[in-house]
């Protein structure tokens, strides 16, 4: 296979000799005598390998190597040098500037052998990388199967309180996914794996089933916020089947939709949301303020609850601009019959400012951590 090879050397004789040897071997060769010429080729041509002399007149060949690494990371870089300074060579390799060193003077056979060895090493590295990716995907799939088939999924409950008038009345719990698997040991790992292997709907179905179990043992006056992955909205019929277990208790259930992806990228999301509201479920928008889709989703969903992301809540007593933003959101909520919940509340100073801004529904470590065991 012929490759596109850049040769950089300020010695015309060396430059032409290397060019002839590479051309005879079937490679396409680009020649440069200095850094400027080399960068022109690097910006215009997709290079497979660069042979760069260490001493380019007043310039350092390693500088060119660094430029090539930044412009074209996949380009193999070989340093040509007559310098016997071993630490220099070690430093060049360790810094990632160079993958091979070709000692001057050299014969054509040495040059071609080193070039072929460099490409062969890259092929082997790519094969190992692909094998590891395949192996990793298989291991992840096995772990996901174990989570679903061995019932290693649990829901922890965290309280959401109404603190109006100085009281601390329990409004509801939020059910938070807590995998018990040694590999997929947290919700993000589990959901990312489920996304990669098209198993989001199955995980969602398990979550609804566990939520139903919790509702059966919680007091009848206690609500439950249940998280839904946006991809579940893409199949309204299957989603309707999964929420059947919650229908007898729908008035106590709020479906929480997070901003992991844009609703506009999901077909039939509006039909799915309408079905949920027709069944009597309330809708909550999670993580408002965490991403660029937040305001669009707020307008599209018309939720009964909006949960402020903890990034807005954290240290709110020290952030006047964030206070102003929350104040505007409170005004919006009042005009649309929506309730705002502050997430991530951790200290009394945050509580005081949030109350002053008109927020009475709060959730966070200040009021209680997520727990797999809740006193009934």
Order of alpha helices (4+ residues) and beta strands (2+ residues): beta-alpha-beta-alpha-beta-beta-beta-alpha-beta-alpha-beta-alpha-beta-beta-alpha-alpha-beta-alpha-beta-alpha-beta-alpha-beta-alpha-alpha-beta-alpha-beta
